[in-house]
Structure formats: C-alpha cells, structure tokens
C-alpha cells in the first residue's frame, strides 16, 4: 500500500529541490516532477517526490480529515488504556 500526502511548499531550493511543511515537520523533497512549483503551493508528496499540485481547498479538506482521524485514534487509545483523551 502506498500513501501520498498533501504538503505545503515553504521553500524552493536549487536543483529542483524544495522544503515542504507536513503538519509542522519540514522535509526536503524533490520538485523535479512539478513545473514551476512555488512557495505556498500544495503538492502531493510520495517517497520524497512532489507528484502533482493540489488545489488549496482540497488540500485543507484532506489535512482536516487526517487530523480528525488522528484525534479519533488517540481517543480510542485513551479509552482502551482506561483513561480519557485530553
């Protein structure tokens, strides 16, 4: 199974490289497959490569779904441990 995730470009570097923000984590990736990637663009990232641009509204919806899924998993884990989620 493969997972590609949306990330926002925060820096464009030389030689088709860039830095993206993945929920507060910054990672250097290749922008080689994207023509004209710019700071502020949302891209789909898979194994260190930006595969395509993503509409900002769609990126925000996807990231919100990821956050909701993570919150639900944390709540389930807290319930299983006999505690409550904070």
C-alpha positions, 0 to 999 in steps of 0.5 A: 500500500502506498500513501501520498500526502498533501504538503505545503511548499515553504521553500524552493531550493536549487536543483529542483529541490524544495522544503515542504511543511507536513503538519509542522515537520519540514522535509526536503523533497524533490520538485523535479516532477512539478513545473514551476512549483512555488512557495505556498503551493500544495503538492502531493508528496510520495517517497520524497517526490512532489507528484502533482499540485493540489488545489488549496481547498482540497488540500485543507479538506484532506489535512482536516480529515487526517487530523480528525482521524488522528484525534479519533485514534488517540481517543480510542487509545485513551479509552482502551488504556482506561483513561480519557483523551485530553 
